[in-house]
Amino acid sequence: MREAARALLQANTETIEFDGRVWRYSVPSKRSYPHQWLWDSGFHSIVWSLSDPVRGCEELRSLFRWQWPNGLIPHVIFWHPERVRLHSWHYLESADVWSFLPHRRPRTTALTQPPVLATAVERLVLAGAEDFLSEALPVLERYYRYLARERDPDQDGLISTIAQFETGLDFSPAYDQALAAGPRAARKILVKSRCVEIKNKLTGYNLARIFARDDHAEDVLVNAIWIDNLEVLARLARRAGQEELAVWAESKSTQALQSLLERAWDPQRGLFFNLVGSGETRAEAKTIQCLMPLILDDLPADVVERLLAHLTDPHEFWSPYPVPSVALDEPSYTDDSHIRGLRLIWRGPCSMNTNWFLHQGLLRHGETRYAAQLAEHSHELVERGGFNEFYDARSGRPVGARRFGWATLAADMDI
């Protein structure tokens, strides 16, 4: 499995000369996703740490090259401008209102993605790339301080996304309610989600104006990763002798976890739900987001128990090939993410990156039996269908882009 994972990431590797030096990164999928994505590169570097930490450092270094002066790390890097298409989201998600002009093709988006980068750096450092820490830590500090400073308008410790595409879970039913769209209203979901980005584009991605519009969200998956990675950042800071940064990261993590429990946890349903707008209206759909706080070490035991009950219920999330991105008993669930001929991803099929997170969470809470079962199912999916973007949670058949980078995370899940 590890040899196959390495081979795929190597096959998906792009090499480019820029700024007088050579940069390397792996695209998620050569045919379907021919650019560099933030959390994908984080996952790729984790898998690289199993066999070639030096190459894993290159993966992150190419991403760090495009950090903005304010600390933001964009969610997509357009290393090859000739691949940028006018009739696509490429221009829509860039900050420059005039970026559609031929001589002003965007080089990055103005969005970010779930902040997995501290975890990725730690894995590389523990794999032997100790020297990379001094290079990476200043980048991480600027990025995580940016998120705390600019993406937390109500100062509750939870960070907000300005478009659902920042969550990495593009068309998840967790956002249908905010769009006032039914679970089968495919065209409405597609159009209204992009309308949010049009409004962002017209402001030049000005955060003050975007947050004043009140259609941002505090996504549970994003914030679970945020809380966990702040703890990782604290460990890295102490490793580098930077106590002030470690204390700051720990305090932010503690505040965010408390807010997540107070605001996003529904004790009646025993799940976490996204919070939409300044009024923090809870989303209602049972999606993979609802389970993601399982990755947090300090989650109260009774909360862990309630989440496990949902995760391991065969009528909800413990499907024949777990874990579906939407509960099986949700009206929005689909086997292949197609609704009336339109493909809207993250509406049912399982994905190896969220399986990897939940596998980590199960191990952290001592649930070794379920962790082993999830790893076994994940390995079976890859062995039968190859490294794929998504898999049908009922039949196990591949239903996404093929030869997909983040599916190599199966190699990091021990049975």
Phi, psi and omega in degrees: 000316181292323177295319179294321179297314179299318181297319180293313180298325177292320179295329181271005183285135174251139176238129183217142174267128182203138181059029177077016178215170182260134179239145179228141177201161177254128173287153177300316180204126187301321183278316189264330184224078189271027178236184176258127179251147185298297187286335174299314179296327174300315178294317180301317182293327176298317179290321176300329181298341180286336186224333186208078182302328179298316177294325176297322177295321177299321180302314181284325180300321180293330176285317181298333180305332187256015176299135180284160178303329180278356177109342180299138169250116186296155183278341175222134175249126178264079180297329181246094182302333180293344178271354180282130183249138181294316183270063181202183178283351185305311180283324183299325185264011175261155188285327186288118180299331183259019185291350179285347179292145187306322184273005182232038178300138183292147174259339177214168169273173176257009178260169172234194183213173180311131190280074183272002194290328178296318177300317181297316179296317181298319179299320179292318179297315180293336179277359176122353181272056184300323182294339182291338184299317182295331178281320188276327188299318177298325177294314179298317180300314179298321183291311183289327175291325174301312181299317180293323185279317190257340186248019179230072188297333180261004174056039177262001180096341178270138181265150184253145172260147183258357174201147184295342180286345174288339183283346187081352183249056199327296187250032180305140176299348176300343181253357180300318183299316179294330179274357185055046182237139177286165185295342180246009181275069190302310183294323179294318177299313182298310185292313185291328177293323177285333177297325176300317180290327176298317178297319177298317181298319182292338175272357188070026183057042175281113188296323180300316180288325179293314181292331176293338181283340170072031173240022174279174182213152170256098186279136184293317179299312181301316184284331173296317178293321177301311181296313181297318182286334172296322176295320177296316179302320178298318179296317179295320180296317179294324178299327181267004179076024181253081186294322181299316178295320180298315180295317178300313182296318179296318180294321177294319179297316179298315179298316183294319179296318178299316180293321178299317180291322183284328191248325185260343180280128177253103184293335178290317183267344178070035181215162172264146180225147177303151177247126186248128175075175180294337176282352179051051175291129181283134169291161186243342184289141176275105182233177181301331178304322186300336185262345194298333177298354173302339180286351187271125182299323188267016178293133180303146185300322181291328177290317177302316181299318180294318179296319179299324179299321178287315182301319186266008177278119182294346176271352181242277188247346180266067182288174176307326175231086184285159007243123180297151180284348174222139181302143183300332183266011176275139177301335183275354183295136172226150180288326187232010178072007177267130176232114179051044175087350179259136177265114177240107190287162180069035178240035175153303182302153179271157182229145185290334181289318177288328173300319180297315178301312183292327174299316176300316181297317179299317178296320182296331181259017173076013181268066186293328181293312179292325178298318179294321178295318179295319177297318180297314177298320181295317177298319180297319179301315181291318181295325181276318189245003181079177177285105186236156180296315181219162177222142174299123185287346179265312186259339182087359182290147177292135180224024179223196178296138182273163180051056189258130190301312188290344176294343177293349175300341175303329179292345179259009180249102182283138178277000000 
